[in-house]
Amino acid sequence: MEILFVVVTLIVIYGGIWLYEKKRTGDLRETAKKLGFEFSESPPHDFNFSLDFFHLFSLGRSGTVKNVFYNASVMPGSYIFGYKYTTGSGRHRTNHTQTVISFSDEKYVFPIFDLRPENFLHKIGQFFGFQDINFDSNSAFSSKYLLESPVEDKVRAFFTPGLLDFLEKRKGVCVETRGSVMIIYIADDRVRPDDMSKFIKDSEQIYKRFCAQLSKDVAGADENNSGNLDDARKTPL
């Protein structure tokens, strides 16, 4: 009887999860249609977004992409998708899920950086030499976010006081850049279908703010005839 009880319990639990995921996929499909996007439960054949090199996609194991929004005429070079990965094993096994939006435009090549909310473990890591780029000009930002980059000098120049103030007002956002590609997400948070429009608009605002910052840097480099930013654009990842 105990074995039967366990089996029935597992069937109920996993059946409930399956039904929930099926309903979520259906709701996302309808949301994509309303917002003018194409929708695919798995990465479409022209899904040319590379998962390589980004911090998020290096975490855990069994990373999978699903429920993809895409439309070259609505948001060229962009995808919105769910991403899931697993950490731990046995009783300590944990599945992590989040909604990710990617932007890509070859006109904008960002300095490489990873920005995410700072937690207690990150603060401990700093005592052991782990990187966290802090700014004396904005202690609130530095206490709120962990910022890492292999090109610290370029990132320090890029993150001006105005950009720091803009980001400090955001809550829980993660931003990663590799070349001309930027991804934005909130760790371990899946956007509800009803909130997808707001998530897209908020993410677009962040992306456009970074693009505007890059344009200012380009203008400054041109005025000074320094060519430093042009060199940065040509630097391989």
N, C-alpha and C positions, 0 to 999 in steps of 0.2 A: 504493500500500500504506500509506503514511504517513497519508493522509487516511482510509482505511478503519479504521486502528488508532485514530485520534482519535475517529471516529464510534462505534466499538464501545465505546471507553472511556467516552465520554459517556453512552451508553445504559446501560452497567453502573452508572455512578455515579448517574445520575438515577433509574434503575430501583430501585436500592437505597434511595435516599432515599424514593421513593414507597412502597415496601413497608414501610419503617420507619414512615412516617407513618400508613399504613393500619393497621398493627398497633397503634400507639400509640392511635389513635382507638378501635379496638375494645376495647383494654384499659381506656381511660378510660370507655367506655360501660358496661362491666361493673362498674367501680369505682363509678360514679355509682349504678347500680342497687343495689349492696350497701349504699351509704351512704344510700339513700332519696331520691336526687335524680332529677329528670328530666334528660335529656341531649339536646343538639342539636349537630350538627357545625358549624352556622352559627348566628348569633344568632336565637333564636326570635322569633316575631311580637310577643310581649309583652316583648321585651328593651328596657326603658325606661331603661337606664343610659346616660347621656350621656358621650361621650368628650371633650367640649369642656372646655377650661380646665385639665385636668390636665397636669402637666409631662411624664409618660411619653408621653402620646398626642400630644404636640407634637413629639416627636423623629422625625427622619428622614422617610420617605415610605412610601406604600403600606401604611399600618397596617391590619391585618386581625385580626378576632376569630374564634376558632373553638373547638370543643370546650367548649361551655358547660354548666355544672352549674347547675340552678336548681330551687327548690321553695319556694313561699311558705309552706307549712306547716312545713317543716324549718328554713329560715333566711329569714324574711320580709325582703324588700328587698335580698337578697344574690345575687350571682352569682360563680361561679368560672369563669375562662375563660383560654384561651391567647391571647397577644397577640404579633404579629409585625410588625416594621417594618424598613426597609432604609436603610442609610446608604452613602455612597460610590458609586462607579460603576466599571465595567470591572474591572480586576484588584484594585481596592481596595473592591469592593462587599462589604458585610457584612450578613447577616441577623441580627437580634436577636430572640430569643424568650424569653418569660417567662410564668409562670403568675401570674395576678392574681386577687385576691379583693376584692370590694367589699362594703361594709356601708352601710346607709342606714336611719336612723330619725329621723323629724322631731322626736322629743323631744330629740335631741342635735345641737346646731349648734356645730361646732368653729371656733376661729380658723383662718384659712387658713394652711397651712404645707406645705412640702416637706421631708422628712427622708430622707436617703440617705447611704450610706457616703462618707466623704471620701477623695479620692485626691490624687495629686501635682499634677494639673492644677488641682484646686480650690484647693490651697494657693497655687499661683502666681497664680491669679485674684484672690486676696485682695489681692495687691500692686497690682492694677489697679482696685481698688474694688469687686470683686464681693462680694456679701453672704455672710456666714457668721455666724450668731448663736452666740456662744460664751458659756460660763458659767464664771466663776471658781470657782464652788462645785464644779464637776465637770470637771476638765481632761481626764480620761479620755474622757468623753462628747464633749467639744468636739474632741478630736484624732481621734476615731473617726468622727464624723458631721458632715455638712454640713447646716445647718438654715437655710432661707430662708423669709421671710414678708413680705408687704406691710404687716402689722400687728405689727411687732416688739415693741412694748410689751405687747400682749395675749399674744403668744406667750411672752415672758419671764415674765410672771406665771403663765401656764398651765403651763409646764415647771418644776414645783417640784423640789426636790432628790430627793424620793421618786420622781417620774416619771423624772428623769434617771438615777437608779440602776437603775431597772427596764429602761430602754432600753439603757443601757450594757452590760448583760449579754447583750443580743441580738446576733446576728452577721449582718451583711450585709442587714439588713431595710431596706426602703424604705416609707415611709408618706407619703401625700398626702391632704390634706383640702380639700374645697370645700363649704362649707355643712354639710349633714347627711350628706354622703357621704364615706366614707373608703375608700381603696384601699391594699392591702398587697401587696408582692411582693418578690422578690429579683431584682435586675437581671440579665438574661441567664441566667436559671436556670429551666428547666422542671421542675416537680415530677413525679417518676415516679409512675405510677398507684399503686404499692404504698405510696408515701409521702403520698398525698393526704389520708388521714385525719389524719395528724400535722400536715400543713401547715394544714389547716382548724382544728384544735384550737389550734395555736400562734397562728394569726392571730386567732382568737376571743379568746384570752387578751389579746393586745395591744389589740384593739378594746375589750374590756370594761374594761381598765385605763384607757384614754383616757376612756371614758364615765364611769367612777368619778371620774376627775379633774375632768371637767366638772361632775359633780353636786356635788363639793366646792366648786367655784367658784360654782355657782349658790347653794348654801347660804350661802356667805360673803357673796355679794352681797345675799341676802335679809336676812341678819342686820344688815348695815350700812345697809340701805335705800338703797344707792348706785344701783341700777338700771343699772350699767355693763354687766353681762352681758346684760341684756334689750336694751339698745341694740345690743350686738354681734350679738345674734340677729336683729335687724331690718335689719342692714347688708347691702345687696345685694352679691353677688360682683362 
